[in-house]
Amino acid sequence: MPAKRIVISAGEPAGIGPELCIRIARRPAAFERVVVADRKLLESRAQRLGLPIDLSLYQPGQPARPQLAGQLKVLPVPLPAPAAAGELNPANARYVLDTLRLAIQGCISGEFSALVTAPVHKGIINEAGIPFTGHTEFLARETGAKTVVMMLATEGLRVALATTHLPLDQVSRTITPPLLESVLRTLDRDMRRYFCTDTPRILVCGLNPHAGEGGYLGREEIETIQPVLDKLRGEGMRLYGPLPADTLFTPKQLDDADVVLAMYHDQGLPVLKYKGFGQATNITLGLPIIRTSVDHGTALELAGTGRASSGSLEYALQTAVEMANGSPR
């Protein structure tokens, strides 16, 4: 099978993203790594960490080649302002989004097989006057995707989200029958497409404690979630629920599950991150491209110290390659 070419956006320049890109390049890869970043930033961070690296400019149009240890190709985007490790600067917010756009365009054109993203800092982008709620929403806008689904995966567990970065008081009114149906159709389709699952078994969380306790603790399960599940089960989907979230994440329930659908961000992700933090990846389903990401933030306090782990970025890269090859875990 020909080598895949994976593009990596280096993320917030003051965070750990640039040095994680350098650290993963210390090992050989059966695919080609192309990092979208300021080349001088990568050079200075490598020098600070004492990690020799062979940085070469990416040349479009060439066949993708496996890379030796210490090799990293760079698609350069210049920083508007100097970036010091651990020190956020709103002047560099547009740089972060420019690297993402360039990487996305390359995936849409077929130049790259998949996109892997290092962490960005939502706060500093918004401080620069640019509305930004997260990678997932940004990718949807840039690719024109109608429905995107955020799914995190680690060994033995996948958790997808019906809603993503919303205040808790907005979740209930956001989960409508059309939204939930669209999310479940996207999840079912892309589980089949990328994870070689003929009929994925999807466990669906209720929204309220005890999945509403028959309506005594809320009626969203009865009036919104259950009717959608019944409709889609009638089309052949394997959907189980709505199930109480406090007992869903147990071995007995999860043993035969392909993925869990949680209703909101902090309903499902704490469990997954407890199980596999640092060895998990964030996958955006519903896009016309493959995108995976790390499971952590910019870790400003670790930037430039050499103590940041590259485990999640390595997991995200391997997952992206496997999805591109059609043979994920």
Secondary structure, DSSP 8 states (H G I E B T S, - for coil): ----EEEEE---TTSSHHHHHHHHTTS-BSSEEEEEE-HHHHHHHHHHHT---EEEE--TTS----B-TTEEEEEE---SS--BTTB--GGGHHHHHHHHHHHHHHHHHTSSSEEEE----HHHHHHTT-----HHHHHHHHHT-S--EEEEEETTEEEEESS-S--GGGHHHH--HHHHHHHHHHHHHHHHHHH--SS-EEEEE-SSGGGGGGGTT-SHIIIIIHHHHHHHHTTT-EEEEEE-HHHHSSHHHHTT-SEEEESSHHHHHHHHHHHHTTSEEEEEESSSS-EEE-SS---GGGTTTT----HHHHHHHHHHHHHHHT---
